[in-house]
Amino acid sequence: MRLRYVFSETGTGLRRNVSMTVALVVTMFVSLTLVGMGLLLNTQADKAEQRWGSRLQITVYMCNDISKSANCAGGEVTGAQRSTIEDTLKTHPEVRSTDYRSKKTEYAALQELAKSQDSSRQDLYSAVKVEDMNTAYRVTLKDPQKYQGVEGAVRGLQGVDSVQDLHQILSPIYAFLSAMKWGAIGIAVFLLIAAVLEIGNTIRLTAFARRREIGIMRLVGASSLYIQLPFLMETLVAALVGVALSGVAIALFTYLVVYRLLRENSEVVAWIGWADAGQAIGLIAVLGIVLTLIPTLVLTRKYLKV
């Protein structure tokens, strides 16, 4: 009987406040989608840094047996040449740190990149062997604007195949990803605040419309939770619908933009995938429910005086 009453009152409340419920669903949908997009952009930035390094880094590739550079006439970099390269980097005043990357490490990064590419290109990656890779130093700079000095110091050393500096390309890309991420999250925060205000307004109007029934329930000794439960159910339904719509939006973005557009037309970086999208959907689901139920519990106690 009690559950029947709760569900009946929930349905009545949803019908009575249909416009407010729709507004809450739309607000939750847009805000949670933006949060999800912010999470995906953050993950994509991490993947880009893992593949190409941060905006503070350059990469020094050393010779292997198939290198054609003038510094690689002797074939594979020798131990003495590698020591000279490492000492030059570590003693340079503009170098903050160095990270040695073995052939196995570079090969693992290449295979990780291959996973995000179209299946028709997998044969190209599978043909590459560990011994075909270059060992390398990932060099972190103190000032990204002063990369020329470090680059010039090592470029002419024996055993150095090439120096990869993507500073001018990566800096605007990372800046764009960061701006998009924080912009999406910032807008989402404002919308979530608006959602909380809508929840409060809905509860206040519903409490006023049902003030007689609530007064009777207090007189007969109904528990606080029993009085609050219909309000919790109303906001929970709206939150679940908003979460579901956000999940669909993120799934469509992952399929249409990432898989159908980016992965098929660009191999320069490992792109986000379904696992990353699933993680983002899970996080926004938890966030949506928590940010709905907690304000509802607080506001029902305020407006219902229970």
N, C-alpha and C positions, 0 to 999 in steps of 0.2 A: 504493500500500500504506500509506504513512504517513498520507495523508488518511483512508483507510478506518479506520485505527486511531484517529485523532483523533475522527472522528464516532462510532465505536463506543463509545469511552470516554466521550464526551459523553452519549450515550444511556444508557449504564450508570449514569453519575453522576446523571443526572436521575431515573432510576427508583429508584436507591438512596436518594436524598435528596429524595423527592417532597414530603414535608411541609415541609422547609426551603425547597425551591424555591417551593412555593405561598406560604409565609409571605413570602418575598422579593418575589414578584410582587405580592402584596397590599400590602406596605409601599411598594414603588416606585409602585404605582398610586395609592394614597391621597396619598403625599407629593408626587408630580409633579402630580397634579390640583390640590392645594392651591397649589403654586407657580404653575401655570397660571392659577388663579382670582385669585391675587394680582397677576399681570401684567395680567389683564383689568381688575381693579378699578383699578389704577394708570392704565391707558389711559383708562378711563371718567372718572376724576377729571380727567385732562388735558383731555378733550373738554368736560367741564362747565365747567372754568375758561376754556377758549377761547371758549365761548358766553356765559357769564354773568360771567366774571371771578372772581378769587380772593376769599376771605373778607375780604381787606383792601381791597377795591375797591367804589366806587360808580360809576355811569355817569350822566353828564350829557348828555341828548339835547337838541340844538338844533332850532330851528324849521325847518320846511320849508313849502312852499306850501299844504299841506293841514292844517297843525296848527291845532287849535282852542283851544289854551291862551290865556289872557288876555295872556301875554307875547309872543304871536305875532301881534298885530293887524296888524303890518306885513308879514306873510308870511315868506319865507325870511330866515334870520339874515343880517345884514349883516356886512361885514368889521370895522366898528367895534365892533359888538356882540360878535362872536367874540373880538376882542382884549381887550375888557373882561372877558369870561368867563374867558379864558385867564389874564389877569393876576390876577384874583381867586383863581383856583385855585392858581397858582404861588406867590403870596405868602402863602397861608394857612398858618399854623404847623403845622396838622395834616396837611398834604398832603406826601407823600414824593415823588411823581412823577405826571406826567400823560401820557397817550397819546392823541393825536388820531386818530380813526377817521373816514375819509372815507365818502361814500356808497357808493363802490365796495367798500370794505373791509366795511362792514355788509351790503351785498348779497351779497358772497362768503360771509360767515358764514351768511346766511339760506339760500343755496343749498346750503351744506354740511349745514345742518340738514335741508333738504328731502330730501337723499339717504338719510337714515336713516329717513324716514317711509314709511308705506304708500303703494303706488302710486295708490290711490284719492284720495289727498290732493295728488298732485303738481300738479294743475291750479290749486289755490289758491296754491301758491308760484310757479308759472310766470306767474301774472297780475300779480305784483308787479314793478315796473320799478325801475331804479337810481334814477331821480329821485324815487321815492316814499319812499326811505329817509331817515332823519335822520342828519346828521353828529353825532358824539358825542365826548366826552372820557371815557376810562376813567381814573379817579382812584384811585391807590393811597395808602392812608392809613398814617400812622405807627402809629396805634392804632385797631383796628377798633371799639372801644367808644366812640370819640369822633366818630362819623360825623355826628351831628346838627349840629355846628357848621359843617362843610363844606357839608352839605346846606342849611342855613339861609342861608348866605352867597351861594349861587348861585340858589336856587329863585326868588327874586323878580326876578332880572335880566332885562332885555329880551333876547329871543332864546333864552331857555331854555324848551324845551317841557316837559320833565319831568326829574326826578331819580329814577333807579332805584336803590334800596337793597335788596339781597336778603340783607343781612348776617344777619338773624335766621333766614332760611330756609336759606341756604347753609352757615352755620357748622356746624349739627348734621349736615347731609348730608355735608360734607367730612370732619368728624370721624368719622362712621360709616364712610365709605369707607376712610379711613386706618386705623381700628381693624381693619376686616375684612381689609384688605390685609396689614398687619403681623401680625395674628393668624394668617392663613393661612400666611404665609411662616414665622413662628415655629414653628408646629406642624410644618410641612414639614421644617424644619431638624432638629428632634428625630427625626422619622421617618426622615430620610435617615441620621442617625447610627445609628439602630436597624438600618437596612438594611446599613450597613457592618459592624456587629457581627454581623449574621446571615451576611453573606458570609464573615467571618473564621471563624465557627463551622462553617459548611458546609465550607470549605476544610480546616479542622483535622480534622474527622471523616472527610472523604474521604481526606485524606492518610494518616490512621492506617489506614483500611480498605485502602488500596492501597500500604502501605509496602513490601511485598515486591516488587511490580511496579516501583515507583519505584526501589528499590535495584538491581534488575537493570538498569534503563535507565541508571542512573548508571555501573554497571560496564561496560556495552558502549559507553559514550561518547556517550549521547544528549545533545543540546544542551539548554540550560536552557529555551529557548522551546518545544521539542518536548515537554518534560515539563509545562510550564505550560499549553500550549495547550488541553487538555481542560477545565481549570478555568476558563480564560478563556471558552471557548465556553459552558459551563454558565451562568455569571453573565450573559453577553451575551444568551443566550436568555431568561433571566428578565427582564433589563432591557428587551428589545425587547417582550416581552409586556406588561410594566408600562406602557411608553411607549404602546403601541397602545391599551390600555384607557383610559389617561389622555386620549389624543387623542379617543377616542370620547366620553368623559364631557364634555370641553370642547365638542365639536361639538354634543352633545345640549343642553347648557346654552345655547349660543348660539342654537340653533334654537327650543327650547321656551320659554326664559325671555326672551331678548332679542327674537327676531323674532315669536314668537307672543303674547307678553304685553306687554313693555315698549313696543316700537315701535308696536303697534296701539292702545295705550291712553294714550300720553303723547307729546307733541310738544315738551316743554319743553327738550329737549337732544338733541344728536346722539349717538345710541347707538353702541356698539361694533358691528362687523360681522364678516363672514367673514374679511376681510383681517387684522383684529386677532386673531381666533381662530387663523388659520393661522400668524401670527407667534408666538403663544404656544405653539402645538403644536410648531413648529420649535425653539424655544428649550428646551422641556422635553425634547425628543428628544435634543438635544445634551447637555443637562445630565444626563439619565438614563444615557446611554451612558458619558460621561466619569466620572461619579461611581460607576460600576460597574467599569469597566476599570482605573482607576488604583488603587483599593484592592485589587483582585484581584491586580494585578501585584506590589504591595508585599507583600501577605499570603502569596502563593504563595512568594515568595522567603524569607519568614520561616519558614513551616511546612514547606516542601519542602527548604530549605537548598540552593537551586540558584543 
